[in-house]
Amino acid sequence: MLDLLCLSLVVYVEARGEPIDGQMLVAEVVINRTQADRYPDDVCGVVFEEDQFSGMDDLNVYQIITDPAWTTSMSVANDVLAGNGIGTTATHYHATHVDPYWSDHLTKLGQYGNHIFYREDL
């Protein structure tokens, strides 16, 4: 249940305005990181790791749980946790309007909606 809550939060704050597939891709980045050696091995550890998901910095829980997009975020997170995602190997993403320093050091997988996805070759 805690994994579902943490994953739903990151989907909500990072991708609630994206199509469902875009939300799933963001959720799968978190799952992929739990399987990589250099990140925490649990969903909440990845989601709340310092300086990883900028949307997590300004949580307003009341706003989140009263927004209809919260229900969608929970559904997406539940699907991905159940293994019903898209199947991306992405470990990173960023919004199209930013150019983070780390993007040049990763393998670009493509863009979906307003996010560009990358894989870290570990």
N, CA, C and O atoms as a printed pandas DataFrame, in Angstrom:
     atom_number atom_name residue_name chain_id  residue_number  x_coord  y_coord  z_coord
0              1         N          MET        A               1    0.817   -1.202    0.000
1              2        CA          MET        A               1    0.000    0.000    0.000
2              3         C          MET        A               1    0.862    1.268    0.000
3              4         O          MET        A               1    0.533    2.252   -0.663
4              5         N          LEU        A               2    1.958    1.232    0.744
5              6        CA          LEU        A               2    2.842    2.399    0.788
6              7         C          LEU        A               2    3.481    2.649   -0.575
7              8         O          LEU        A               2    3.609    3.799   -0.996
8              9         N          ASP        A               3    3.885    1.576   -1.272
9             10        CA          ASP        A               3    4.442    1.736   -2.615
10            11         C          ASP        A               3    3.434    2.405   -3.541
11            12         O          ASP        A               3    3.794    3.280   -4.329
12            13         N          LEU        A               4    2.174    1.996   -3.446
13            14        CA          LEU        A               4    1.118    2.576   -4.273
14            15         C          LEU        A               4    0.971    4.070   -3.989
15            16         O          LEU        A               4    0.850    4.865   -4.920
16            17         N          LEU        A               5    0.981    4.453   -2.733
17            18        CA          LEU        A               5    0.857    5.860   -2.374
18            19         C          LEU        A               5    2.036    6.674   -2.900
19            20         O          LEU        A               5    1.838    7.736   -3.490
20            21         N          CYS        A               6    3.254    6.190   -2.693
21            22        CA          CYS        A               6    4.446    6.923   -3.142
22            23         C          CYS        A               6    4.487    7.034   -4.662
23            24         O          CYS        A               6    4.788    8.099   -5.200
24            25         N          LEU        A               7    4.185    5.941   -5.352
25            26        CA          LEU        A               7    4.216    5.973   -6.810
26            27         C          LEU        A               7    3.103    6.877   -7.350
27            28         O          LEU        A               7    3.309    7.600   -8.325
28            29         N          SER        A               8    1.946    6.837   -6.727
29            30        CA          SER        A               8    0.843    7.717   -7.136
30            31         C          SER        A               8    1.222    9.183   -6.973
31            32         O          SER        A               8    0.900   10.008   -7.828
32            33         N          LEU        A               9    1.901    9.509   -5.884
33            34        CA          LEU        A               9    2.331   10.891   -5.656
34            35         C          LEU        A               9    3.256   11.385   -6.754
35            36         O          LEU        A               9    3.070   12.488   -7.269
36            37         N          VAL        A              10    4.261   10.579   -7.125
37            38        CA          VAL        A              10    5.199   11.029   -8.147
38            39         C          VAL        A              10    4.520   11.124   -9.513
39            40         O          VAL        A              10    4.820   12.029  -10.291
40            41         N          VAL        A              11    3.617   10.206   -9.806
41            42        CA          VAL        A              11    2.872   10.301  -11.073
42            43         C          VAL        A              11    2.051   11.581  -11.077
43            44         O          VAL        A              11    2.014   12.294  -12.080
44            45         N          TYR        A              12    1.402   11.871   -9.975
45            46        CA          TYR        A              12    0.573   13.076   -9.888
46            47         C          TYR        A              12    1.402   14.344  -10.060
47            48         O          TYR        A              12    1.083   15.186  -10.900
48            49         N          VAL        A              13    2.461   14.484   -9.271
49            50        CA          VAL        A              13    3.204   15.754   -9.292
50            51         C          VAL        A              13    4.049   15.915  -10.544
51            52         O          VAL        A              13    4.337   17.042  -10.950
52            53         N          GLU        A              14    4.449   14.825  -11.158
53            54        CA          GLU        A              14    5.337   14.912  -12.315
54            55         C          GLU        A              14    4.603   14.821  -13.658
55            56         O          GLU        A              14    5.087   15.355  -14.656
56            57         N          ALA        A              15    3.441   14.151  -13.696
57            58        CA          ALA        A              15    2.878   13.852  -15.015
58            59         C          ALA        A              15    1.353   13.910  -15.092
59            60         O          ALA        A              15    0.782   13.374  -16.042
60            61         N          ARG        A              16    0.683   14.528  -14.148
61            62        CA          ARG        A              16   -0.780   14.489  -14.162
62            63         C          ARG        A              16   -1.396   15.103  -15.413
63            64         O          ARG        A              16   -2.526   14.760  -15.760
64            65         N          GLY        A              17   -0.705   15.981  -16.086
65            66        CA          GLY        A              17   -1.238   16.589  -17.305
66            67         C          GLY        A              17   -0.909   15.827  -18.574
67            68         O          GLY        A              17   -1.291   16.241  -19.668
68            69         N          GLU        A              18   -0.210   14.724  -18.435
69            70        CA          GLU        A              18    0.197   13.913  -19.589
70            71         C          GLU        A              18   -0.867   12.852  -19.891
71            72         O          GLU        A              18   -1.681   12.528  -19.026
72            73         N          PRO        A              19   -0.863   12.310  -21.117
73            74        CA          PRO        A              19   -1.739   11.168  -21.407
74            75         C          PRO        A              19   -1.364    9.984  -20.495
75            76         O          PRO        A              19   -0.281    9.962  -19.910
76            77         N          ILE        A              20   -2.257    9.022  -20.385
77            78        CA          ILE        A              20   -2.035    7.858  -19.516
78            79         C          ILE        A              20   -0.697    7.189  -19.811
79            80         O          ILE        A              20    0.033    6.847  -18.881
80            81         N          ASP        A              21   -0.360    6.996  -21.082
81            82        CA          ASP        A              21    0.920    6.354  -21.414
82            83         C          ASP        A              21    2.098    7.156  -20.879
83            84         O          ASP        A              21    3.078    6.575  -20.412
84            85         N          GLY        A              22    2.018    8.468  -20.939
85            86        CA          GLY        A              22    3.078    9.310  -20.390
86            87         C          GLY        A              22    3.186    9.183  -18.883
87            88         O          GLY        A              22    4.285    9.215  -18.329
88            89         N          GLN        A              23    2.057    9.039  -18.223
89            90        CA          GLN        A              23    2.057    8.836  -16.781
90            91         C          GLN        A              23    2.668    7.475  -16.439
91            92         O          GLN        A              23    3.420    7.349  -15.472
92            93         N          MET        A              24    2.338    6.465  -17.236
93            94        CA          MET        A              24    2.908    5.137  -17.015
94            95         C          MET        A              24    4.421    5.144  -17.198
95            96         O          MET        A              24    5.144    4.498  -16.439
96            97         N          LEU        A              25    4.893    5.865  -18.190
97            98        CA          LEU        A              25    6.335    5.942  -18.417
98            99         C          LEU        A              25    7.043    6.542  -17.204
99           100         O          LEU        A              25    8.097    6.054  -16.796
100          101         N          VAL        A              26    6.475    7.583  -16.633
101          102        CA          VAL        A              26    7.065    8.193  -15.439
102          103         C          VAL        A              26    7.074    7.187  -14.287
103          104         O          VAL        A              26    8.076    7.062  -13.583
104          105         N          ALA        A              27    5.979    6.478  -14.095
105          106        CA          ALA        A              27    5.920    5.467  -13.029
106          107         C          ALA        A              27    6.954    4.372  -13.259
107          108         O          ALA        A              27    7.573    3.893  -12.309
108          109         N          GLU        A              28    7.143    3.974  -14.508
109          110        CA          GLU        A              28    8.103    2.911  -14.807
110          111         C          GLU        A              28    9.547    3.357  -14.566
111          112         O          GLU        A              28   10.401    2.535  -14.235
112          113         N          VAL        A              29    9.821    4.639  -14.727
113          114        CA          VAL        A              29   11.158    5.142  -14.390
114          115         C          VAL        A              29   11.444    4.842  -12.920
115          116         O          VAL        A              29   12.537    4.390  -12.579
116          117         N          VAL        A              30   10.480    5.086  -12.060
117          118        CA          VAL        A              30   10.663    4.811  -10.627
118          119         C          VAL        A              30   10.910    3.315  -10.408
119          120         O          VAL        A              30   11.837    2.938   -9.690
120          121         N          ILE        A              31   10.101    2.480  -11.011
121          122        CA          ILE        A              31   10.261    1.027  -10.857
122          123         C          ILE        A              31   11.624    0.585  -11.375
123          124         O          ILE        A              31   12.295   -0.226  -10.736
124          125         N          ASN        A              32   12.037    1.104  -12.517
125          126        CA          ASN        A              32   13.340    0.733  -13.079
126          127         C          ASN        A              32   14.475    1.139  -12.151
127          128         O          ASN        A              32   15.474    0.429  -12.038
128          129         N          ARG        A              33   14.324    2.268  -11.493
129          130        CA          ARG        A              33   15.367    2.690  -10.554
130          131         C          ARG        A              33   15.457    1.756   -9.342
131          132         O          ARG        A              33   16.546    1.551   -8.807
132          133         N          THR        A              34   14.338    1.195   -8.905
133          134        CA          THR        A              34   14.396    0.278   -7.760
134          135         C          THR        A              34   15.207   -0.967   -8.098
135          136         O          THR        A              34   15.682   -1.662   -7.200
136          137         N          GLN        A              35   15.367   -1.248   -9.373
137          138        CA          GLN        A              35   16.094   -2.440   -9.811
138          139         C          GLN        A              35   17.543   -2.134  -10.180
139          140         O          GLN        A              35   18.307   -3.044  -10.503
140          141         N          ALA        A              36   17.920   -0.871  -10.134
141          142        CA          ALA        A              36   19.292   -0.463  -10.447
142          143         C          ALA        A              36   20.088   -0.333   -9.149
143          144         O          ALA        A              36   19.551    0.098   -8.129
144          145         N          ASP        A              37   21.341   -0.698   -9.189
145          146        CA          ASP        A              37   22.179   -0.725   -7.986
146          147         C          ASP        A              37   22.371    0.632   -7.323
147          148         O          ASP        A              37   22.502    0.697   -6.100
148          149         N          ARG        A              38   22.390    1.702   -8.081
149          150        CA          ARG        A              38   22.759    2.989   -7.489
150          151         C          ARG        A              38   21.592    3.773   -6.884
151          152         O          ARG        A              38   21.773    4.904   -6.433
152          153         N          TYR        A              39   20.410    3.181   -6.873
153          154        CA          TYR        A              39   19.231    3.841   -6.309
154          155         C          TYR        A              39   18.664    2.994   -5.169
155          156         O          TYR        A              39   18.984    1.811   -5.061
156          157         N          PRO        A              40   17.833    3.585   -4.328
157          158        CA          PRO        A              40   17.173    2.782   -3.289
158          159         C          PRO        A              40   16.391    1.629   -3.930
159          160         O          PRO        A              40   15.963    1.731   -5.080
160          161         N          ASP        A              41   16.209    0.548   -3.197
161          162        CA          ASP        A              41   15.539   -0.615   -3.775
162          163         C          ASP        A              41   14.045   -0.678   -3.464
163          164         O          ASP        A              41   13.401   -1.705   -3.681
164          165         N          ASP        A              42   13.502    0.427   -2.956
165          166        CA          ASP        A              42   12.063    0.472   -2.720
166          167         C          ASP        A              42   11.487    1.739   -3.361
167          168         O          ASP        A              42   12.182    2.743   -3.523
168          169         N          VAL        A              43   10.220    1.670   -3.716
169          170        CA          VAL        A              43    9.560    2.758   -4.440
170          171         C          VAL        A              43    9.625    4.072   -3.673
171          172         O          VAL        A              43    9.999    5.099   -4.241
172          173         N          CYS        A              44    9.271    4.056   -2.402
173          174        CA          CYS        A              44    9.269    5.307   -1.625
174          175         C          CYS        A              44   10.674    5.880   -1.488
175          176         O          CYS        A              44   10.853    7.098   -1.504
176          177         N          GLY        A              45   11.664    5.014   -1.355
177          178        CA          GLY        A              45   13.048    5.475   -1.285
178          179         C          GLY        A              45   13.460    6.206   -2.551
179          180         O          GLY        A              45   14.133    7.235   -2.489
180          181         N          VAL        A              46   13.056    5.674   -3.702
181          182        CA          VAL        A              46   13.366    6.330   -4.980
182          183         C          VAL        A              46   12.605    7.647   -5.097
183          184         O          VAL        A              46   13.183    8.673   -5.456
184          185         N          VAL        A              47   11.315    7.618   -4.795
185          186        CA          VAL        A              47   10.463    8.800   -4.953
186          187         C          VAL        A              47   10.939    9.961   -4.083
187          188         O          VAL        A              47   10.924   11.113   -4.515
188          189         N          PHE        A              48   11.361    9.654   -2.861
189          190        CA          PHE        A              48   11.744   10.715   -1.937
190          191         C          PHE        A              48   13.254   10.930   -1.851
191          192         O          PHE        A              48   13.727   11.647   -0.969
192          193         N          GLU        A              49   14.013   10.316   -2.758
193          194        CA          GLU        A              49   15.453   10.565   -2.773
194          195         C          GLU        A              49   15.691   12.038   -3.102
195          196         O          GLU        A              49   15.079   12.587   -4.018
196          197         N          GLU        A              50   16.565   12.653   -2.360
197          198        CA          GLU        A              50   16.800   14.090   -2.491
198          199         C          GLU        A              50   17.220   14.477   -3.909
199          200         O          GLU        A              50   18.054   13.818   -4.531
200          201         N          ASP        A              51   16.623   15.556   -4.399
201          202        CA          ASP        A              51   16.954   16.169   -5.694
202          203         C          ASP        A              51   16.715   15.263   -6.896
203          204         O          ASP        A              51   17.422   15.380   -7.897
204          205         N          GLN        A              52   15.742   14.369   -6.823
205          206        CA          GLN        A              52   15.466   13.484   -7.957
206          207         C          GLN        A              52   14.202   13.867   -8.722
207          208         O          GLN        A              52   14.215   13.895   -9.953
208          209         N          PHE        A              53   13.125   14.158   -8.025
209          210        CA          PHE        A              53   11.860   14.504   -8.664
210          211         C          PHE        A              53   11.425   15.867   -8.130
211          212         O          PHE        A              53   10.922   15.980   -7.012
212          213         N          SER        A              54   11.625   16.880   -8.934
213          214        CA          SER        A              54   11.416   18.252   -8.467
214          215         C          SER        A              54    9.989   18.501   -7.998
215          216         O          SER        A              54    9.774   19.312   -7.097
216          217         N          GLY        A              55    9.025   17.832   -8.580
217          218        CA          GLY        A              55    7.641   18.023   -8.173
218          219         C          GLY        A              55    7.364   17.605   -6.745
219          220         O          GLY        A              55    6.375   18.041   -6.156
220          221         N          MET        A              56    8.215   16.768   -6.178
221          222        CA          MET        A              56    8.003   16.288   -4.812
222          223         C          MET        A              56    8.379   17.346   -3.775
223          224         O          MET        A              56    8.088   17.179   -2.591
224          225         N          ASP        A              57    9.014   18.417   -4.204
225          226        CA          ASP        A              57    9.464   19.444   -3.265
226          227         C          ASP        A              57    8.327   20.277   -2.675
227          228         O          ASP        A              57    8.449   20.782   -1.559
228          229         N          ASP        A              58    7.248   20.423   -3.396
229          230        CA          ASP        A              58    6.165   21.307   -2.965
230          231         C          ASP        A              58    4.829   20.573   -2.866
231          232         O          ASP        A              58    3.845   20.974   -3.487
232          233         N          LEU        A              59    4.802   19.513   -2.094
233          234        CA          LEU        A              59    3.571   18.741   -1.967
234          235         C          LEU        A              59    2.512   19.510   -1.175
235          236         O          LEU        A              59    2.792   20.075   -0.118
236          237         N          ASN        A              60    1.312   19.516   -1.703
237          238        CA          ASN        A              60    0.153   20.046   -1.000
238          239         C          ASN        A              60   -0.867   18.915   -0.985
239          240         O          ASN        A              60   -1.663   18.780   -1.914
240          241         N          VAL        A              61   -0.843   18.111    0.061
241          242        CA          VAL        A              61   -1.641   16.885    0.107
242          243         C          VAL        A              61   -3.127   17.164   -0.058
243          244         O          VAL        A              61   -3.812   16.410   -0.750
244          245         N          TYR        A              62   -3.641   18.210    0.548
245          246        CA          TYR        A              62   -5.068   18.509    0.406
246          247         C          TYR        A              62   -5.417   18.778   -1.055
247          248         O          TYR        A              62   -6.422   18.274   -1.557
248          249         N          GLN        A              63   -4.603   19.561   -1.730
249          250        CA          GLN        A              63   -4.845   19.854   -3.149
250          251         C          GLN        A              63   -4.817   18.569   -3.959
251          252         O          GLN        A              63   -5.645   18.374   -4.848
252          253         N          ILE        A              64   -3.869   17.693   -3.657
253          254        CA          ILE        A              64   -3.719   16.457   -4.421
254          255         C          ILE        A              64   -4.953   15.571   -4.267
255          256         O          ILE        A              64   -5.547   15.160   -5.264
256          257         N          ILE        A              65   -5.337   15.279   -3.044
257          258        CA          ILE        A              65   -6.412   14.302   -2.844
258          259         C          ILE        A              65   -7.785   14.823   -3.244
259          260         O          ILE        A              65   -8.715   14.029   -3.386
260          261         N          THR        A              66   -7.942   16.124   -3.430
261          262        CA          THR        A              66   -9.216   16.667   -3.880
262          263         C          THR        A              66   -9.242   16.898   -5.394
263          264         O          THR        A              66  -10.279   17.289   -5.931
264          265         N          ASP        A              67   -8.157   16.672   -6.073
265          266        CA          ASP        A              67   -8.063   16.847   -7.524
266          267         C          ASP        A              67   -8.491   15.543   -8.208
267          268         O          ASP        A              67   -8.004   14.474   -7.840
268          269         N          PRO        A              68   -9.381   15.610   -9.181
269          270        CA          PRO        A              68   -9.781   14.395   -9.891
270          271         C          PRO        A              68   -8.596   13.650  -10.532
271          272         O          PRO        A              68   -8.676   12.440  -10.741
272          273         N          ALA        A              69   -7.527   14.342  -10.837
273          274        CA          ALA        A              69   -6.352   13.691  -11.427
274          275         C          ALA        A              69   -5.698   12.716  -10.447
275          276         O          ALA        A              69   -4.957   11.827  -10.867
276          277         N          TRP        A              70   -5.962   12.870   -9.149
277          278        CA          TRP        A              70   -5.403   11.960   -8.151
278          279         C          TRP        A              70   -5.896   10.524   -8.380
279          280         O          TRP        A              70   -5.123    9.574   -8.252
280          281         N          THR        A              71   -7.166   10.372   -8.713
281          282        CA          THR        A              71   -7.725    9.044   -8.974
282          283         C          THR        A              71   -7.016    8.392  -10.151
283          284         O          THR        A              71   -6.716    7.199  -10.110
284          285         N          THR        A              72   -6.747    9.158  -11.194
285          286        CA          THR        A              72   -6.029    8.632  -12.346
286          287         C          THR        A              72   -4.614    8.248  -11.964
287          288         O          THR        A              72   -4.129    7.193  -12.373
288          289         N          SER        A              73   -3.944    9.084  -11.189
289          290        CA          SER        A              73   -2.582    8.783  -10.748
290          291         C          SER        A              73   -2.534    7.484   -9.961
291          292         O          SER        A              73   -1.615    6.686  -10.142
292          293         N          MET        A              74   -3.503    7.263   -9.098
293          294        CA          MET        A              74   -3.556    6.026   -8.318
294          295         C          MET        A              74   -3.780    4.822   -9.224
295          296         O          MET        A              74   -3.178    3.768   -9.018
296          297         N          SER        A              75   -4.626    4.972  -10.207
297          298        CA          SER        A              75   -4.904    3.878  -11.133
298          299         C          SER        A              75   -3.667    3.524  -11.953
299          300         O          SER        A              75   -3.351    2.348  -12.135
300          301         N          VAL        A              76   -2.976    4.537  -12.442
301          302        CA          VAL        A              76   -1.740    4.312  -13.212
302          303         C          VAL        A              76   -0.699    3.619  -12.345
303          304         O          VAL        A              76   -0.081    2.643  -12.771
304          305         N          ALA        A              77   -0.505    4.119  -11.139
305          306        CA          ALA        A              77    0.486    3.524  -10.234
306          307         C          ALA        A              77    0.137    2.072   -9.931
307          308         O          ALA        A              77    1.017    1.212   -9.918
308          309         N          ASN        A              78   -1.125    1.797   -9.691
309          310        CA          ASN        A              78   -1.564    0.433   -9.410
310          311         C          ASN        A              78   -1.282   -0.487  -10.595
311          312         O          ASN        A              78   -0.796   -1.603  -10.412
312          313         N          ASP        A              79   -1.584   -0.027  -11.805
313          314        CA          ASP        A              79   -1.320   -0.825  -13.008
314          315         C          ASP        A              79    0.168   -1.130  -13.164
315          316         O          ASP        A              79    0.546   -2.267  -13.446
316          317         N          VAL        A              80    1.003   -0.122  -12.980
317          318        CA          VAL        A              80    2.447   -0.314  -13.154
318          319         C          VAL        A              80    2.997   -1.241  -12.070
319          320         O          VAL        A              80    3.822   -2.106  -12.365
320          321         N          LEU        A              81    2.561   -1.077  -10.841
321          322        CA          LEU        A              81    3.009   -1.965   -9.765
322          323         C          LEU        A              81    2.585   -3.408  -10.019
323          324         O          LEU        A              81    3.267   -4.339   -9.589
324          325         N          ALA        A              82    1.472   -3.600  -10.711
325          326        CA          ALA        A              82    0.982   -4.942  -11.039
326          327         C          ALA        A              82    1.662   -5.521  -12.273
327          328         O          ALA        A              82    1.361   -6.642  -12.684
328          329         N          GLY        A              83    2.582   -4.754  -12.868
329          330        CA          GLY        A              83    3.289   -5.238  -14.049
330          331         C          GLY        A              83    2.588   -4.959  -15.356
331          332         O          GLY        A              83    2.954   -5.524  -16.387
332          333         N          ASN        A              84    1.588   -4.100  -15.335
333          334        CA          ASN        A              84    0.821   -3.788  -16.540
334          335         C          ASN        A              84    1.181   -2.424  -17.099
335          336         O          ASN        A              84    0.302   -1.614  -17.392
336          337         N          GLY        A              85    2.474   -2.170  -17.246
337          338        CA          GLY        A              85    2.935   -0.896  -17.773
338          339         C          GLY        A              85    3.262   -1.006  -19.245
339          340         O          GLY        A              85    2.777   -1.902  -19.936
340          341         N          ILE        A              86    4.068   -0.109  -19.709
341          342        CA          ILE        A              86    4.461   -0.056  -21.116
342          343         C          ILE        A              86    5.693   -0.908  -21.381
343          344         O          ILE        A              86    5.830   -1.498  -22.453
344          345         N          GLY        A              87    6.590   -0.970  -20.400
345          346        CA          GLY        A              87    7.788   -1.789  -20.557
346          347         C          GLY        A              87    9.024   -0.997  -20.936
347          348         O          GLY        A              87    9.934   -1.543  -21.560
348          349         N          THR        A              88    9.079    0.257  -20.581
349          350        CA          THR        A              88   10.258    1.060  -20.904
350          351         C          THR        A              88   11.453    0.646  -20.045
351          352         O          THR        A              88   11.290    0.100  -18.953
352          353         N          THR        A              89   12.635    0.912  -20.549
353          354        CA          THR        A              89   13.868    0.689  -19.780
354          355         C          THR        A              89   14.412    2.009  -19.243
355          356         O          THR        A              89   15.523    2.054  -18.716
356          357         N          ALA        A              90   13.639    3.078  -19.374
357          358        CA          ALA        A              90   14.086    4.412  -18.946
358          359         C          ALA        A              90   14.348    4.447  -17.444
359          360         O          ALA        A              90   13.621    3.848  -16.653
360          361         N          THR        A              91   15.403    5.163  -17.076
361          362        CA          THR        A              91   15.718    5.400  -15.670
362          363         C          THR        A              91   15.678    6.892  -15.336
363          364         O          THR        A              91   15.783    7.269  -14.168
364          365         N          HIS        A              92   15.530    7.732  -16.343
365          366        CA          HIS        A              92   15.518    9.184  -16.151
366          367         C          HIS        A              92   14.546    9.816  -17.147
367          368         O          HIS        A              92   14.228    9.232  -18.183
368          369         N          TYR        A              93   14.094   10.992  -16.818
369          370        CA          TYR        A              93   13.315   11.803  -17.747
370          371         C          TYR        A              93   13.401   13.253  -17.289
371          372         O          TYR        A              93   13.786   13.547  -16.158
372          373         N          HIS        A              94   13.041   14.132  -18.183
373          374        CA          HIS        A              94   12.907   15.543  -17.826
374          375         C          HIS        A              94   11.878   16.179  -18.736
375          376         O          HIS        A              94   11.571   15.660  -19.809
376          377         N          ALA        A              95   11.355   17.299  -18.299
377          378        CA          ALA        A              95   10.402   18.040  -19.106
378          379         C          ALA        A              95   11.122   18.625  -20.319
379          380         O          ALA        A              95   12.321   18.899  -20.271
380          381         N          THR        A              96   10.384   18.809  -21.390
381          382        CA          THR        A              96   10.988   19.306  -22.628
382          383         C          THR        A              96   11.509   20.732  -22.504
383          384         O          THR        A              96   12.366   21.138  -23.290
384          385         N          HIS        A              97   11.021   21.492  -21.552
385          386        CA          HIS        A              97   11.442   22.899  -21.438
386          387         C          HIS        A              97   12.729   23.087  -20.632
387          388         O          HIS        A              97   13.162   24.222  -20.430
388          389         N          VAL        A              98   13.343   22.009  -20.173
389          390        CA          VAL        A              98   14.605   22.117  -19.439
390          391         C          VAL        A              98   15.678   21.285  -20.134
391          392         O          VAL        A              98   15.371   20.393  -20.926
392          393         N          ASP        A              99   16.923   21.584  -19.833
393          394        CA          ASP        A              99   18.061   20.856  -20.407
394          395         C          ASP        A              99   19.045   20.534  -19.277
395          396         O          ASP        A              99   20.039   21.237  -19.100
396          397         N          PRO        A             100   18.768   19.472  -18.516
397          398        CA          PRO        A             100   19.622   19.166  -17.372
398          399         C          PRO        A             100   21.019   18.727  -17.788
399          400         O          PRO        A             100   21.214   18.149  -18.857
400          401         N          TYR        A             101   21.978   19.012  -16.929
401          402        CA          TYR        A             101   23.377   18.694  -17.213
402          403         C          TYR        A             101   23.592   17.205  -17.471
403          404         O          TYR        A             101   24.482   16.849  -18.243
404          405         N          TRP        A             102   22.827   16.346  -16.865
405          406        CA          TRP        A             102   23.052   14.902  -16.945
406          407         C          TRP        A             102   22.542   14.272  -18.229
407          408         O          TRP        A             102   22.902   13.135  -18.535
408          409         N          SER        A             103   21.712   14.979  -18.992
409          410        CA          SER        A             103   21.093   14.359  -20.170
410          411         C          SER        A             103   22.101   13.968  -21.244
411          412         O          SER        A             103   21.854   13.034  -22.006
412          413         N          ASP        A             104   23.230   14.665  -21.317
413          414        CA          ASP        A             104   24.249   14.331  -22.319
414          415         C          ASP        A             104   25.006   13.051  -21.989
415          416         O          ASP        A             104   25.724   12.522  -22.838
416          417         N          HIS        A             105   24.856   12.551  -20.773
417          418        CA          HIS        A             105   25.605   11.380  -20.333
418          419         C          HIS        A             105   24.763   10.107  -20.339
419          420         O          HIS        A             105   25.224    9.060  -19.885
420          421         N          LEU        A             106   23.550   10.188  -20.842
421          422        CA          LEU        A             106   22.644    9.043  -20.851
422          423         C          LEU        A             106   22.187    8.737  -22.268
423          424         O          LEU        A             106   22.340    9.567  -23.164
424          425         N          THR        A             107   21.635    7.567  -22.474
425          426        CA          THR        A             107   21.111    7.169  -23.780
426          427         C          THR        A             107   19.675    7.670  -23.912
427          428         O          THR        A             107   18.797    7.271  -23.146
428          429         N          LYS        A             108   19.447    8.538  -24.877
429          430        CA          LYS        A             108   18.110    9.084  -25.103
430          431         C          LYS        A             108   17.244    8.007  -25.753
431          432         O          LYS        A             108   17.620    7.426  -26.771
432          433         N          LEU        A             109   16.085    7.751  -25.155
433          434        CA          LEU        A             109   15.161    6.748  -25.678
434          435         C          LEU        A             109   14.058    7.361  -26.522
435          436         O          LEU        A             109   13.527    6.714  -27.424
436          437         N          GLY        A             110   13.714    8.609  -26.229
437          438        CA          GLY        A             110   12.675    9.268  -27.004
438          439         C          GLY        A             110   11.859   10.215  -26.172
439          440         O          GLY        A             110   12.090   10.380  -24.975
440          441         N          GLN        A             111   10.899   10.835  -26.822
441          442        CA          GLN        A             111   10.029   11.810  -26.180
442          443         C          GLN        A             111    8.603   11.308  -26.241
443          444         O          GLN        A             111    8.169   10.741  -27.244
444          445         N          TYR        A             112    7.888   11.524  -25.163
445          446        CA          TYR        A             112    6.457   11.255  -25.142
446          447         C          TYR        A             112    5.803   12.422  -24.415
447          448         O          TYR        A             112    6.141   12.706  -23.266
448          449         N          GLY        A             113    4.888   13.085  -25.064
449          450        CA          GLY        A             113    4.246   14.252  -24.469
450          451         C          GLY        A             113    5.284   15.306  -24.154
451          452         O          GLY        A             113    6.082   15.672  -25.017
452          453         N          ASN        A             114    5.281   15.791  -22.940
453          454        CA          ASN        A             114    6.194   16.851  -22.526
454          455         C          ASN        A             114    7.414   16.345  -21.776
455          456         O          ASN        A             114    8.071   17.112  -21.073
456          457         N          HIS        A             115    7.723   15.057  -21.919
457          458        CA          HIS        A             115    8.885   14.481  -21.246
458          459         C          HIS        A             115    9.800   13.770  -22.240
459          460         O          HIS        A             115    9.341   13.158  -23.204
460          461         N          ILE        A             116   11.095   13.865  -21.984
461          462        CA          ILE        A             116   12.097   13.143  -22.758
462          463         C          ILE        A             116   12.675   12.084  -21.830
463          464         O          ILE        A             116   13.044   12.385  -20.695
464          465         N          PHE        A             117   12.757   10.841  -22.308
465          466        CA          PHE        A             117   13.159    9.709  -21.493
466          467         C          PHE        A             117   14.540    9.209  -21.885
467          468         O          PHE        A             117   14.915    9.229  -23.057
468          469         N          TYR        A             118   15.301    8.754  -20.869
469          470        CA          TYR        A             118   16.680    8.304  -21.036
470          471         C          TYR        A             118   16.906    7.012  -20.265
471          472         O          TYR        A             118   16.167    6.682  -19.337
472          473         N          ARG        A             119   17.939    6.294  -20.672
473          474        CA          ARG        A             119   18.379    5.116  -19.945
474          475         C          ARG        A             119   19.811    5.316  -19.507
475          476         O          ARG        A             119   20.647    5.788  -20.278
476          477         N          GLU        A             120   20.086    4.964  -18.290
477          478        CA          GLU        A             120   21.441    4.990  -17.772
478          479         C          GLU        A             120   22.032    3.613  -18.035
479          480         O          GLU        A             120   21.502    2.608  -17.561
480          481         N          ASP        A             121   23.126    3.559  -18.789
481          482        CA          ASP        A             121   23.762    2.289  -19.078
482          483         C          ASP        A             121   24.640    1.914  -17.903
483          484         O          ASP        A             121   25.778    2.368  -17.783
484          485         N          LEU        A             122   24.089    1.073  -17.037
485          486        CA          LEU        A             122   24.771    0.696  -15.798
486          487         C          LEU        A             122   25.731   -0.456  -16.023
487          488         O          LEU        A             122   26.391   -0.901  -15.084
